[in-house]
Structure formats: structure tokens, C-alpha cells
Amino acid sequence: MKAIVVREFGGPEKLLLEEVPNLQPGGDQLLVEIHAAGVNPVDTYIRAGTYAKSPQLPYTPGRDGAGKVAVVGGGNTRFKIGERVYLSGSLTGTYAQTALCTEAQAHPLPPNVTFEQGAALGVPYATAFRALFQKANARPGESVLIHGASGGVGLAAVQLAHAWGMRVIGTAGTHEGRVIVSENGAHQVFDHNSANLVEEVLQSTGGAGVSIVLEMLANQNLNRDLAMLSRNGRVVVIGNRGTIEINPRDTMSRDASILGMLLSNASDEDVSVIHAALGAGLQSGVVRPVIGRRYPLHEAAFAHEAILEPGHYGKIVLMIP
């Protein structure tokens, strides 16, 4: 089978398309024929060798994917051959024609959801759900500011928060991105490059500030986030690429909290709750992933470059023949 292989850490050029041995499942494992694989920023950090947990070389990237069950291991009881599934984790990587996963990493993909959309679910929607409901304890009627709302995690958070009865404020860096954020349920959308963003957000809340901020780039925005919070407000740090200086008094005056999160820290019970909720959202239409760009598998390097470019919207996926 064909797969992307990384033999040494480095730039996108280290993503090599190779012919590799076929996989065979054992125990409760599944072999899934991958039709589409999701590309996430964390994939680029792992490839570069800068992520906290580096895999053993060589490896095939990718946590997210969608396709059909091709072979089931002897201990499998949940899935049948030919069943449509999306993956939120993989034992062998999803940038490949087939991937091994455990039962717990596979989830039913309803017929109304495409494989491309299925590949956009795992990391983005699980991250958004965990940030909103398991870390910030979001409640209907509260307000949430979602930075980078036009990205994969951002749009997921917009949809989930809107469905939960929250007042949703998003930011995006391009006109096209702001339109998409609005179309997906945001009540107001601002340009996150605006020098007056704090004043604009505060004015939109009648001066009260927002209950929750979902922060995708804390090293640029955290100091401003604190100034936009209401009393007892919470900032959930989802993404960060450096350091920043803040004034702790901004937390004291509001009884505010800064909460960090990594999806990989979620317990098995938390993960089960997340995907039960997402499965219901897929069935009802609340969860509807937006695909921004598609690349063939052999152009994985271009996908890794694109995922870090400012201004892209939606999810980037690899299409796998």
C-alpha cells in the first residue's frame, strides 16, 4: 500500500510517499481503508520534531481519517466489514491507503456525512467540545469569543456553541473567513487584526465582556483576552507558539481563570463523552464540518505548508485513492 513516511524530522519535504507493507489487525483492532485524512497543525509540529511527544522514526503521520472497515481483528465486537467510520486516533497513521486503529478510536460515520467531513471531525471537533464543555463548563446564555473562528477548531466551536444557546462572537483575518464564520452561527464577527478589537468586543457586550474566550494563538492574544473577559470569565488556551507578558491584575479584578488544555490529556471517559455528543450532532446536523482545501496524498507537503498559513478557512484534508 501507499503511505506518507517520515524518516527524519524536519520540514515538509520530509513527507515521503512510499510503498509500504500491508497491515493486518490483531485483537480488537480494525484495518480501515482510508478515503480521506485530516491535516492538523499538530501534525506539522510532530514532523518538525518540536512537539512534546515525538514518535519513533520512521512513522506515518495523521490522527484523523475516514473510510470503511476492511478487516476486523478476532476480538472486535462493535464494527462490521464495510461499515463507514471516522477515526479519532490511529495506531499506524492516517496519511495512508489503510490504517490500523483500536475499537475506541473508530466511530460510526452516518450516511449523510461525507468521508471528507469525517476526516475533519477527530481533532477539531473533539478539541472544540473539550474546550467549551469539559474545561470552560460553558452554559446556555453565556457569551463566547472564538479567536481564529474560521479555522477547523474555530468553526467547530462556533457550531457547537451556537447549538448550546450561547452568544457567539468570532474573529477572522479575511473577509471570506468572516463570512463563513457568520454563516456557521456566529452572532457577530470581527477582524482579529483590528487595533480596536478589545473596544469592539466590549461594546458588543454592552461593556460587560465575554464569559469565555477560546484562544488559538495565546502568545499573540492572551493579554488582550484578559481585558475582554467578564467577571468570572475563563480563557481556554488551545494553541500557542511562544511566550507573552500579561498583567495578572487583569485576572484578579475579574476573578478570571486561564485554563490550558491538550486533547491528549483527556481521559477515556472524557473521550467517550465527546464522541457520543459528536455522533448525536452528526445525526441531527448540528455538526457539519467545512472543508477548505483538498490535496491528493502525494501533495501532503503542500498541505503542511497551507495549514500554517494565515487566512485559510475550514479543514484541510488529503484525498486518498
C-alpha positions as a Python dict, from the first residue, in 0.01 Angstrom:
ca = {
    (1, 'M'): (0, 0, 0),
    (2, 'K'): (99, 365, -37),
    (3, 'A'): (165, 582, 265),
    (4, 'I'): (342, 902, 365),
    (5, 'V'): (655, 816, 564),
    (6, 'V'): (873, 1047, 774),
    (7, 'R'): (1225, 906, 814),
    (8, 'E'): (1381, 1212, 979),
    (9, 'F'): (1237, 1519, 1148),
    (10, 'G'): (1244, 1844, 954),
    (11, 'G'): (1048, 2048, 700),
    (12, 'P'): (752, 1947, 484),
    (13, 'E'): (994, 1791, 233),
    (14, 'K'): (1044, 1508, 484),
    (15, 'L'): (696, 1378, 396),
    (16, 'L'): (778, 1097, 151),
    (17, 'L'): (525, 891, -45),
    (18, 'E'): (638, 529, -30),
    (19, 'E'): (518, 177, -92),
    (20, 'V'): (499, 5, 248),
    (21, 'P'): (396, -345, 365),
    (22, 'N'): (26, -420, 404),
    (23, 'L'): (-117, -407, 757),
    (24, 'Q'): (-302, -680, 945),
    (25, 'P'): (-519, -618, 1254),
    (26, 'G'): (-497, -821, 1572),
    (27, 'G'): (-708, -843, 1886),
    (28, 'D'): (-971, -569, 1892),
    (29, 'Q'): (-801, -376, 1613),
    (30, 'L'): (-957, -265, 1285),
    (31, 'L'): (-800, -220, 944),
    (32, 'V'): (-967, 80, 784),
    (33, 'E'): (-948, 168, 416),
    (34, 'I'): (-883, 543, 434),
    (35, 'H'): (-1066, 764, 184),
    (36, 'A'): (-970, 1099, 338),
    (37, 'A'): (-725, 1206, 608),
    (38, 'G'): (-743, 1522, 815),
    (39, 'V'): (-442, 1755, 839),
    (40, 'N'): (-393, 1931, 1174),
    (41, 'P'): (-135, 2187, 1290),
    (42, 'V'): (-6, 1935, 1545),
    (43, 'D'): (93, 1709, 1255),
    (44, 'T'): (341, 1975, 1143),
    (45, 'Y'): (490, 2014, 1492),
    (46, 'I'): (542, 1639, 1522),
    (47, 'R'): (700, 1622, 1176),
    (48, 'A'): (935, 1909, 1263),
    (49, 'G'): (1044, 1734, 1584),
    (50, 'T'): (931, 2022, 1806),
    (51, 'Y'): (630, 1853, 1969),
    (52, 'A'): (649, 1738, 2330),
    (53, 'K'): (590, 1375, 2234),
    (54, 'S'): (787, 1261, 1930),
    (55, 'P'): (713, 926, 1764),
    (56, 'Q'): (980, 673, 1686),
    (57, 'L'): (1118, 709, 1335),
    (58, 'P'): (1013, 617, 1073),
    (59, 'Y'): (643, 688, 1113),
    (60, 'T'): (332, 774, 912),
    (61, 'P'): (157, 1097, 1023),
    (62, 'G'): (-211, 1154, 1089),
    (63, 'R'): (-464, 1107, 1369),
    (64, 'D'): (-783, 1187, 1177),
    (65, 'G'): (-933, 998, 886),
    (66, 'A'): (-1247, 842, 746),
    (67, 'G'): (-1324, 540, 535),
    (68, 'K'): (-1460, 186, 551),
    (69, 'V'): (-1372, -106, 775),
    (70, 'A'): (-1173, -351, 562),
    (71, 'V'): (-1071, -619, 816),
    (72, 'V'): (-1167, -677, 1179),
    (73, 'G'): (-945, -841, 1439),
    (74, 'G'): (-1060, -1151, 1624),
    (75, 'G'): (-1157, -959, 1937),
    (76, 'N'): (-1370, -695, 1762),
    (77, 'T'): (-1738, -683, 1850),
    (78, 'R'): (-1853, -332, 1750),
    (79, 'F'): (-1785, -299, 1378),
    (80, 'K'): (-1851, -496, 1062),
    (81, 'I'): (-1658, -512, 736),
    (82, 'G'): (-1777, -236, 503),
    (83, 'E'): (-1904, -10, 782),
    (84, 'R'): (-1834, 362, 738),
    (85, 'V'): (-1626, 510, 1021),
    (86, 'Y'): (-1427, 816, 1118),
    (87, 'L'): (-1106, 786, 1320),
    (88, 'S'): (-1001, 997, 1617),
    (89, 'G'): (-660, 841, 1653),
    (90, 'S'): (-469, 566, 1478),
    (91, 'L'): (-205, 309, 1562),
    (92, 'T'): (-25, 347, 1230),
    (93, 'G'): (-114, 694, 1093),
    (94, 'T'): (-391, 802, 858),
    (95, 'Y'): (-180, 954, 577),
    (96, 'A'): (-206, 615, 406),
    (97, 'Q'): (-435, 396, 200),
    (98, 'T'): (-510, 186, 508),
    (99, 'A'): (-463, 236, 883),
    (100, 'L'): (-486, 27, 1195),
    (101, 'C'): (-687, 154, 1492),
    (102, 'T'): (-845, 26, 1810),
    (103, 'E'): (-1221, -4, 1856),
    (104, 'A'): (-1214, 302, 2080),
    (105, 'Q'): (-1050, 512, 1807),
    (106, 'A'): (-1322, 436, 1549),
    (107, 'H'): (-1668, 591, 1544),
    (108, 'P'): (-1970, 536, 1317),
    (109, 'L'): (-1998, 780, 1025),
    (110, 'P'): (-2362, 844, 929),
    (111, 'P'): (-2453, 817, 560),
    (112, 'N'): (-2537, 1189, 543),
    (113, 'V'): (-2172, 1279, 620),
    (114, 'T'): (-1901, 1256, 351),
    (115, 'F'): (-1563, 1092, 407),
    (116, 'E'): (-1403, 1436, 373),
    (117, 'Q'): (-1622, 1568, 654),
    (118, 'G'): (-1550, 1256, 858),
    (119, 'A'): (-1177, 1325, 827),
    (120, 'A'): (-1242, 1675, 967),
    (121, 'L'): (-1400, 1554, 1291),
    (122, 'G'): (-1144, 1394, 1523),
    (123, 'V'): (-907, 1664, 1644),
    (124, 'P'): (-1101, 1983, 1556),
    (125, 'Y'): (-1442, 1891, 1696),
    (126, 'A'): (-1309, 1696, 1994),
    (127, 'T'): (-1085, 1993, 2080),
    (128, 'A'): (-1372, 2241, 2049),
    (129, 'F'): (-1605, 2025, 2258),
    (130, 'R'): (-1346, 1966, 2530),
    (131, 'A'): (-1255, 2335, 2545),
    (132, 'L'): (-1615, 2454, 2568),
    (133, 'F'): (-1779, 2194, 2786),
    (134, 'Q'): (-1513, 1999, 2975),
    (135, 'K'): (-1274, 2287, 3052),
    (136, 'A'): (-1477, 2611, 3043),
    (137, 'N'): (-1806, 2450, 3158),
    (138, 'A'): (-1995, 2662, 2906),
    (139, 'R'): (-2361, 2727, 2983),
    (140, 'P'): (-2653, 2837, 2764),
    (141, 'G'): (-2692, 3213, 2776),
    (142, 'E'): (-2322, 3279, 2823),
    (143, 'S'): (-2111, 3456, 2562),
    (144, 'V'): (-1800, 3315, 2396),
    (145, 'L'): (-1531, 3482, 2189),
    (146, 'I'): (-1365, 3241, 1946),
    (147, 'H'): (-1035, 3362, 1803),
    (148, 'G'): (-941, 3219, 1465),
    (149, 'A'): (-1303, 3116, 1422),
    (150, 'S'): (-1263, 3042, 1050),
    (151, 'G'): (-1022, 2751, 1112),
    (152, 'G'): (-1114, 2387, 1172),
    (153, 'V'): (-1134, 2410, 1553),
    (154, 'G'): (-1287, 2757, 1537),
    (155, 'L'): (-1576, 2664, 1309),
    (156, 'A'): (-1640, 2354, 1516),
    (157, 'A'): (-1662, 2571, 1829),
    (158, 'V'): (-1894, 2820, 1655),
    (159, 'Q'): (-2137, 2543, 1558),
    (160, 'L'): (-2131, 2374, 1899),
    (161, 'A'): (-2165, 2697, 2099),
    (162, 'H'): (-2450, 2825, 1881),
    (163, 'A'): (-2637, 2496, 1921),
    (164, 'W'): (-2585, 2518, 2300),
    (165, 'G'): (-2764, 2852, 2317),
    (166, 'M'): (-2461, 3074, 2365),
    (167, 'R'): (-2397, 3418, 2221),
    (168, 'V'): (-2115, 3358, 1976),
    (169, 'I'): (-1857, 3618, 1875),
    (170, 'G'): (-1589, 3516, 1627),
    (171, 'T'): (-1275, 3668, 1481),
    (172, 'A'): (-1114, 3602, 1144),
    (173, 'G'): (-843, 3772, 941),
    (174, 'T'): (-1011, 3784, 599),
    (175, 'H'): (-1347, 3894, 464),
    (176, 'E'): (-1412, 3547, 325),
    (177, 'G'): (-1332, 3392, 662),
    (178, 'R'): (-1564, 3630, 845),
    (179, 'V'): (-1849, 3547, 607),
    (180, 'I'): (-1802, 3173, 668),
    (181, 'V'): (-1793, 3225, 1046),
    (182, 'S'): (-2119, 3420, 1028),
    (183, 'E'): (-2280, 3154, 807),
    (184, 'N'): (-2193, 2888, 1064),
    (185, 'G'): (-2372, 3055, 1351),
    (186, 'A'): (-2171, 3346, 1493),
    (187, 'H'): (-2386, 3640, 1601),
    (188, 'Q'): (-2103, 3889, 1545),
    (189, 'V'): (-1767, 3860, 1370),
    (190, 'F'): (-1469, 4094, 1398),
    (191, 'D'): (-1136, 4131, 1221),
    (192, 'H'): (-880, 3990, 1463),
    (193, 'N'): (-617, 4221, 1313),
    (194, 'S'): (-809, 4527, 1426),
    (195, 'A'): (-619, 4758, 1661),
    (196, 'N'): (-954, 4831, 1832),
    (197, 'L'): (-1062, 4470, 1886),
    (198, 'V'): (-1090, 4500, 2264),
    (199, 'E'): (-1312, 4806, 2240),
    (200, 'E'): (-1525, 4648, 1966),
    (201, 'V'): (-1586, 4331, 2166),
    (202, 'L'): (-1663, 4521, 2486),
    (203, 'Q'): (-1904, 4748, 2301),
    (204, 'S'): (-2080, 4444, 2151),
    (205, 'T'): (-2138, 4309, 2504),
    (206, 'G'): (-2260, 4638, 2648),
    (207, 'G'): (-1932, 4674, 2835),
    (208, 'A'): (-1981, 4352, 3032),
    (209, 'G'): (-1718, 4147, 2848),
    (210, 'V'): (-1741, 3785, 2735),
    (211, 'S'): (-1784, 3482, 2958),
    (212, 'I'): (-1536, 3263, 2770),
    (213, 'V'): (-1251, 3313, 2523),
    (214, 'L'): (-1125, 3022, 2314),
    (215, 'E'): (-766, 3114, 2229),
    (216, 'M'): (-584, 2957, 1933),
    (217, 'L'): (-268, 3171, 1950),
    (218, 'A'): (-209, 3271, 2310),
    (219, 'N'): (137, 3418, 2253),
    (220, 'Q'): (-25, 3696, 2048),
    (221, 'N'): (-360, 3747, 2215),
    (222, 'L'): (-367, 3643, 2581),
    (223, 'N'): (-308, 3993, 2721),
    (224, 'R'): (-599, 4129, 2514),
    (225, 'D'): (-818, 3831, 2603),
    (226, 'L'): (-799, 3913, 2973),
    (227, 'A'): (-915, 4267, 2907),
    (228, 'M'): (-1226, 4138, 2727),
    (229, 'L'): (-1346, 3899, 2998),
    (230, 'S'): (-1649, 3945, 3219),
    (231, 'R'): (-1637, 3875, 3592),
    (232, 'N'): (-1567, 3503, 3647),
    (233, 'G'): (-1462, 3480, 3284),
    (234, 'R'): (-1245, 3198, 3150),
    (235, 'V'): (-979, 3183, 2880),
    (236, 'V'): (-909, 2837, 2740),
    (237, 'V'): (-567, 2818, 2574),
    (238, 'I'): (-597, 2579, 2280),
    (239, 'G'): (-294, 2691, 2078),
    (240, 'N'): (32, 2872, 2144),
    (241, 'R'): (363, 2927, 1962),
    (242, 'G'): (572, 3127, 2207),
    (243, 'T'): (575, 3342, 2519),
    (244, 'I'): (383, 3653, 2618),
    (245, 'E'): (380, 3900, 2907),
    (246, 'I'): (48, 3956, 3085),
    (247, 'N'): (-68, 4164, 3380),
    (248, 'P'): (-203, 3924, 3646),
    (249, 'R'): (-416, 4206, 3787),
    (250, 'D'): (-643, 4156, 3485),
    (251, 'T'): (-732, 3815, 3628),
    (252, 'M'): (-764, 3942, 3986),
    (253, 'S'): (-1006, 4223, 3906),
    (254, 'R'): (-1239, 3980, 3726),
    (255, 'D'): (-1189, 3662, 3932),
    (256, 'A'): (-1088, 3524, 3593),
    (257, 'S'): (-927, 3191, 3506),
    (258, 'I'): (-672, 3089, 3243),
    (259, 'L'): (-718, 2723, 3154),
    (260, 'G'): (-475, 2526, 2940),
    (261, 'M'): (-574, 2211, 2754),
    (262, 'L'): (-433, 1936, 2538),
    (263, 'L'): (-671, 1692, 2378),
    (264, 'S'): (-429, 1410, 2455),
    (265, 'N'): (-482, 1475, 2828),
    (266, 'A'): (-849, 1378, 2806),
    (267, 'S'): (-941, 1064, 3000),
    (268, 'D'): (-1100, 764, 2832),
    (269, 'E'): (-1431, 866, 2989),
    (270, 'D'): (-1397, 1222, 2858),
    (271, 'V'): (-1322, 1092, 2507),
    (272, 'S'): (-1623, 863, 2519),
    (273, 'V'): (-1847, 1156, 2618),
    (274, 'I'): (-1703, 1373, 2341),
    (275, 'H'): (-1770, 1127, 2061),
    (276, 'A'): (-2113, 1031, 2191),
    (277, 'A'): (-2205, 1401, 2169),
    (278, 'L'): (-2045, 1444, 1826),
    (279, 'G'): (-2226, 1136, 1696),
    (280, 'A'): (-2558, 1288, 1802),
    (281, 'G'): (-2456, 1618, 1643),
    (282, 'L'): (-2377, 1444, 1314),
    (283, 'Q'): (-2716, 1275, 1313),
    (284, 'S'): (-2902, 1599, 1386),
    (285, 'G'): (-2698, 1818, 1151),
    (286, 'V'): (-2559, 2042, 1427),
    (287, 'V'): (-2209, 1912, 1345),
    (288, 'R'): (-2131, 1993, 981),
    (289, 'P'): (-1758, 2016, 903),
    (290, 'V'): (-1649, 2276, 646),
    (291, 'I'): (-1379, 2163, 403),
    (292, 'G'): (-1147, 2444, 298),
    (293, 'R'): (-883, 2272, 82),
    (294, 'R'): (-825, 1926, -61),
    (295, 'Y'): (-489, 1780, -162),
    (296, 'P'): (-400, 1441, -308),
    (297, 'L'): (-194, 1219, -79),
    (298, 'H'): (129, 1282, -270),
    (299, 'E'): (93, 1658, -202),
    (300, 'A'): (99, 1618, 176),
    (301, 'A'): (393, 1860, 194),
    (302, 'F'): (180, 2137, 38),
    (303, 'A'): (-96, 2062, 288),
    (304, 'H'): (152, 2103, 576),
    (305, 'E'): (256, 2441, 441),
    (306, 'A'): (-104, 2552, 391),
    (307, 'I'): (-223, 2458, 741),
    (308, 'L'): (15, 2715, 896),
    (309, 'E'): (-65, 2997, 652),
    (310, 'P'): (-278, 3282, 789),
    (311, 'G'): (-615, 3333, 626),
    (312, 'H'): (-712, 2977, 539),
    (313, 'Y'): (-1057, 2862, 646),
    (314, 'G'): (-1216, 2530, 729),
    (315, 'K'): (-1042, 2194, 730),
    (316, 'I'): (-758, 2077, 506),
    (317, 'V'): (-788, 1713, 401),
    (318, 'L'): (-583, 1467, 199),
    (319, 'M'): (-779, 1269, -59),
    (320, 'I'): (-662, 910, -80),
    (321, 'P'): (-732, 691, -386),
}
